[in-house]
Amino acid sequence: MHAITIPEPGGPDALVWTEVPDPVPGEGEVLVEVVSSAVNRADLLQRQGFYNPPPGSSPYPGLECAGRIAALGPGVSGWSVGDEVCALLAGGGYAEKVAVPAGQLLPVPKGIGLVRAAALPEVTCTVWSNVFMVAHLRPGETFLVHGGSSGIGTMAIQLAKAVGAKVAVTAGTKEKLDFCAELGAEILINYREQDFVEEIRENTAGGGADVILDNMGAKYLGRNVDALAVNGRLAIIGMQGGVKGELNIGTLLGKRGAITATTLRARPLAEKAAVVAAVREHVWPLIEGGHVRPVVDRELPMSDAAQGHRVLEESGHIGKVLLTLA
């Protein structure tokens, strides 16, 4: 098969489309013939040499895919060769074939084409696990998501809105904020021109955000805590703004706040399977009912994954960037 490899860490041109050995599904795995994958920030870090795959995982980038089951490994039940699926991966999505633990498979939702289904696994699993399984966002609460026009952000807006939360977003342009509003965001904050702490306080009568989903990490740590409501929950899922920040414990104590930080990639298989099962139970009906949809900025040939990485690095996109195979 062909796959995107990284012979040496570096810029986007470090990604090389080349022939590699076919994967073989092991115990409890299926072999998926990939139709599409998607570009995630973690892929950029892996390309740069900063985020290696977990031991035993595929060395190729790609944390999600969509395609058709080509073979079943030993011990797999409930799936058949030819089934159209999308999958959460620890790696290997930038390839023509990938071996996937059966617990990380999802059926393609009704009404969503096979190619676009690759835009779903990573964002739905990340948002549902952090915002709902960990931070327990409830109807009527105020939810703030940073980077509202990203793949994660566009999904977070829709899911929070679907459960009856009031949604606030940050984004860097009017175009992005307008798109977030179309998805259901009510509090629109241009982080280049406005202080999100002040805006959240002003729009909640001083109360603050009950749940914040943060991709920035260190840069926003203190201000996120300032923006929290009493009993607020901050869920950190990224470190685009650095890894070391300063925290006023007194402020956090005064708010009886909670901070969590999670990743999906390196979790044990059982934990990832539990997240995927919860997404299938709670999110898939919303997608099939037309209440939630994947937002796709563009589709590119998988062999041109380098361009997909450039698009993410330039941050001009809205939603997901897909990589497709003819």
N, C-alpha and C positions, 0 to 999 in steps of 0.2 A: 504494500500500500504506500501512499504518499502521506507525509505529515509535515507540519511546520516544526523545524528543529531550531535549536539555539547553539550552534557550535562554540560561540564565544559570547559572553554577555556584552550588551552595548545598546545602541540606538535601534530604531525600528528596522534598519537594514540588517540587523543581526539575525532576523527571522529568515530561515531558509526552507523553502518547499522542496523536499527531497524524498527519495525512496527509502523506506525503513521496513523492518520485519512486521508482519501482521501480528496483532495481539491474539492471544488464545484465552478464551474465558475459563476461569478457574471455578472452584467450588462456589456455588451460589451466585455466579455471575452470568451475564448474557453478553453476546457480541452484537454491537449495534453498528449498522452501516450508516455513517453520518451523512445527513443532508445539509445540516447547517450547525453553526456554533455561534458564539457571541463573544465580544471583546469586553473584558472586565479589568478594572484597575489592577487587580492582583496579577493579571497576565503581564502588564507593563513592568511590575516589580520583578516578576520571574525573569523577564527578558533582560533586565538590568543586573540580574544576579543577586537580588535581595530577598527572594521568596521562593525557596526550593520546594518541590513537591514533597509530600510526606513519603517516608520509606515504603517501597513496594508499589508506589503509584506510577502512572505513566510519566515519563520525563518531558512530554510535550505539553505546551500550554493549552488552556481551554477548560473552564470550570463548568461548562454546560453544553448540551447538544440536543439536537432532534434528529430522528432518523427511523430506521426500521430494524427490527430484531432479525439478525442473520443466523444466529445459533444460540442454543441454550447450553450452559455449563451444567455440571453435575449438581443435583439437588435443587434445581430451579423448578418451581411450579407456579401456575397462575398466569403465565405468559406464553406466547406461541411465536414461532418463526413467522415473520411478516407483520407482526403488530407494529403500528406506528406509535412511537414513544418520544418523550423528551426525558432528559436525565440530568441530575446533579452529579458532578464529577469532582474528583480530586486532581484531575489533570487528563490530558489526552483528547480534548474536544477539537483541537485544530488538526484533524486527521480524517482519513477516509473511513477508518474503523476504530472503535474503542470498546474495551471490556468494561462493563459496568456492574457493580453489585446490584442484584435484583431489587433490594430495598430502596434504591435511589432512582428507580424508574417511575415515571408518571405517564398515564395515557395522554395523548394529545387531546386537549379539550375540544368538545364539539363547537364548531364555529370558528376555530382557529386553524389556519393552514399549517402544514407540517413545517415549512421553513420558519415561519414566525414563532412557532412553539419553542424554538431555541432561545427566545427572549424571556422565557418564563422561569425556568428552574431556580437560577441563582437569586433573582430578585424576590420571587415569592417566598422562597425558603428563608432568605435573610430577613425580610420584613416581618413575616409571620412569626419566626422564632424570637426575634428581638422585641418587636413592638407589642406582640400579643402573648406569646408564651412566657417571656421574661418580664417585660414592663407592664403587662396587663392593662393596656389601653382600654378604657371603658366608654360607653356612650355618654355624650355630654362633656367629656374632658377636652382640654386643648392640647393638640399635638403639633410639635414643631419638627420639621424635617429640613436639615441643611442640604443644599444641592437639590432643590425640588425638581429640577428639570432633568436630572440624571435618570438612568435606568432604575436605580433604587428609589429615587425620589418620586418618579411618576407612579410607580407601583404603590409606594407608601401613602401618597395622597389618596389614591383610589380606595385602598383597603381601609384607611382610617375613616374616610367619608362614608364608606359602606356600612361601618358599624356605628355611625352616628357621632363621630368626634368632630370638633371644630379644628380645621387644619390651617397651620401657618407654614410658610416656606421662606427660605432664602434662595436667591438666585442673582446672577450678575448682570442681567439685561432685562429690558422691558419685554422683549419678545418671549424670553423664557418665563417671566412672571405671568404674562398673559396666557401662555399655554397652561401653566399650573392652575390658573383661575378656571380655565375651561374644564380641567379635571376635577375641580371642586375645592381648591384652596381658597380660603377667605381672607387670610392675613398675608399680604404680599410684601416681602422685604427685600429691597435691593441692597445686598451687603456691601456694594461699592459706595453707596451714598447714605445708608442708614445704619444705625446701631440696632442690631436685632434685639438686644436686651431692652432698650427703651421702647421699641415698637411692640414687643410682646407685652410688656407691662401696660402700655397705653391701651392696647386692644383687649386686655383682660381685666380692666379696672384695677390694675396693680397685682392681680393674682399670680400671673406667670403661667408657664407651660407645665402641664401635668406629666407629659412624656416628651422627651427630645431624642431624636435619632440623629446621631452625629457621625460624619465621615472625616472630620478634620483632626480630631485628637487634641494634641497639646495646645495648639493655637487657640482653640475655643474652650478649653477646659474650664477656666475660671468664669468666663462670661456665660457659659452654659449653666453653671451652678447658679449664677446670679439670676438667670432667666427662669429657673425652676420655680414652680409653685410649692407651697407646703405639701409635703408628702410626694413630691415630684420624683420622677425616675429618668435618669440619663442613660441611654444605651449607646455606647461607643462601638462603631464598626469599622473605623478607618483611622489612618494617621497621615492624611495628606498634609496636615499642618504641623507635623513633627511628632516625636515620641515622648518627649519629656516636658511636662508642664508643671505649673505651681498651683496648688489647691488650698483655698482657705477652708480649713476643716470647720472652723466656727460657723461660717455661712452654711455649710452643708448640714451641720448639726442643728442649726436654728430652723432649717427647713425640713428636718427629718427626712432628708433626701437620700436617694440610693443611686449609685453609679455601677453599671455593669459594662463589661467589655467582652465581646465574643468574636470568634471566627468560625467558619463552617468547615473549611478545607481539611483541617487536621483532626476533626472530631472522630471518635470511634464510630464504626459502621452502624452500631445499634442506635446511637444518638442521631446520626444523620437519617437513618430509616424512620425514626420517630418523628423528626421534623417533616420529612417528605410525606408521611402518612397524615400528619395534621394539615399540611397544605392541601392534600388531595381531598380531605374531608371538609375543610372550611373555605378554601380559596377557589377550588375548581368549580363548585356550584355558582359562585359569583361571576366567574369568567363565562361559564356556559349560559348564565342568565343575562349576560350583556351588561352587567354592572361594573365589571373590571375588564380591562383589555391591555395587552402588551403595547407599549409605545416603541416604535422602531424608527430611528432616524434615517438609516440607510442600510442597504445590503451591498456587500463587496465580495468578489471572488476570494475564496479561502487562500489561494496562492498569493494574494495581495494583502495578506494580514498586516504587513508593514504599514499600509495606508490606514487600516483600521486603528492601529496604535497611534498614528499621527493625529487622527481625528480626535481620539480621547485626550491626547496630550494638549491639543489646542483648545479643548473644552468649548467648542462652538456647537456641539451636538445637543439634541433633545431626545432623551430616551436611549434605546439600545442601538449599538452598531453590530450588525450580523455579518458572519462570514459564511458563504454558501458554496456548495459543490453542485456542478451541473448534473 
